[in-house]
Amino acid sequence: MAISNVSTNASPGGGILSSAGIGSGLDVNSIVTALVNAKKSGPQAQITNKATQTNALLTGLASLSSALGSLQSSLSTLTQTGTFASFSATLGDSTIGTTSTLASAQPGSYALVVQNLATAQKRASDAYASTAAVGDGSLTLAVGANSASISIAATDTVADIAAKINAAKDNPGVTATVVNGAGGAQLLLSSSKTGVANGFSVSAGSGSSSGLSALATKLDTAGANEAADAKLSLDGINITSASNSVSGAIDGVTINLAAAGSTTLTVARDNSAATKAVQGFVDAYNSYVKTVGTLSSYDKDTGQAGILLGDTTLNAVQRQIASVLSGKVAGNSIGSLASLGITRSADGTLAADSAKLASTLESNPGAVQDLFAGPNGYAKRLNTALDGFTASGGVISTRQQSLTDSLSKLNTQQSQLDARMSVYEKQLRDQYAQLDTLMSSLNNTSSYLTGALAQLEATYTKKS
């Protein structure tokens, strides 16, 4: 090993090195890095490979869980009562109103005649100057059994009275406003709701001024805008309603009246929700099949395997789903998915025959509902089977937690390995520092001896 880069003026053993390798002439940083990497590479590869595999499994299980979750959502829709008990109600003349239905509706056709709409009571006072005081006392507003007494000051105008009526906490259902007409300001009272039962009365309290009493009398006098109930008939049966939203006249049907007139009300079964739910199940199942195909794939040309190829959890899920869907529903007149028009394609996906599905829903909707939502229906049984995998504490979440725990342990191992390598690196640098010190000392000694011998040789040369 060559000795160089040492000052000849240095004394033997003198000097403190400020950089590793100055004394020895070696690239200490490169040597130490190489030695640390060589010692670390084996354990590091094990940790990295294990972490990569674990993360890949977590990703695969998350994809599987998501696909199963979507499938279960479609099953939930199939088991809802409203999915197979949906009706539509239509009016031949849409200007007369609109309709809405509940699951309790039944198919039928009815002759609807609307004599008049329900109206809210309205009363207006005489005209006053906008700044004129009406008089003091109290006004009592009553709607049915509910009433409110409102104190009126001697200086209150009709605008002040309107504000007090609207602000009353026990207001029984009367709205006040001021209309500034050609003759002056008029107080206009309106019932908050339509119908005779929601009409109001107005009275002045004892001791009220003549001006306030006159206002109360005017507002309590019937006029052209009195409360009225809606009057209609269905197939000649007379009906009255305080509201223009008439419910209860036909079970499960609400008629929202907009105008008087005659038309036909038709209530019919609406299979669109059921059709959409069945197709939603088919789509969710096909999405599951594609997800499973990706997770369990194998490319023989590249040797690339899917994340969950041969995985026990994935295999168990496939067996459970196949077991449920390949069987029949006992006691159901349809019996199987194939009989409903849902068949399996060569790639494992399902296809629905829309015409056959529509025909069966029209002729036997109860059997279709039972095929999916009955006690032994496909949706009920499949959802129960999948719960064992997707529920909290189920197979998938338990396995995901185990894998997460493994990652935590790997992180601990990584920290421990990094700590050991840090100690090892420090040991190596300490050893090379000692070598540098020794080599520097030897260089200094060598330089000293070289100089001394040269001087001695020069002395003897002069004498001779």
Secondary structure, 3 states (H helix, E strand, C coil): CCCCCCCCCCCCCCCCCCCCCCCCCCCHHHHHHHHHHHHHHHHHHHHHHHHHHHHHHHHHHHHHHHHHHHHHHHHHHHCCHHHHCCEEEEECCHHHEEEEECCCCCCEEEEEEEEECCECCEEECCCECCCCCCCCEEEEEEECCEEEEEEECCCCCHHHHHHHHHHCCCCCCEEEEEEEECCEEEEEEEECCCCHHHCCEEEECCCCCHHHHHHHHHHCCCCCCCCECEEEEECCEEEEECCCEEEEEECCEEEEECCCEEEEEEEEECCHHHHHHHHHHHHHHHHHHHHHHHHCCEECCCCEECCCCCCHHHHHHHHHHHHHHHCCCCCCCCCCHHHHCEEECCCCCEEECHHHHHHHHHHCHHHHHHHHHCCCCHHHHHHHHHHHHHCCCCHHHHHHHHHHHHHHHHHHHHHHHHHHHHHHHHHHHHHHHHHHHHHHHHHHHHHHHHHHHHHHHHHHHHHC
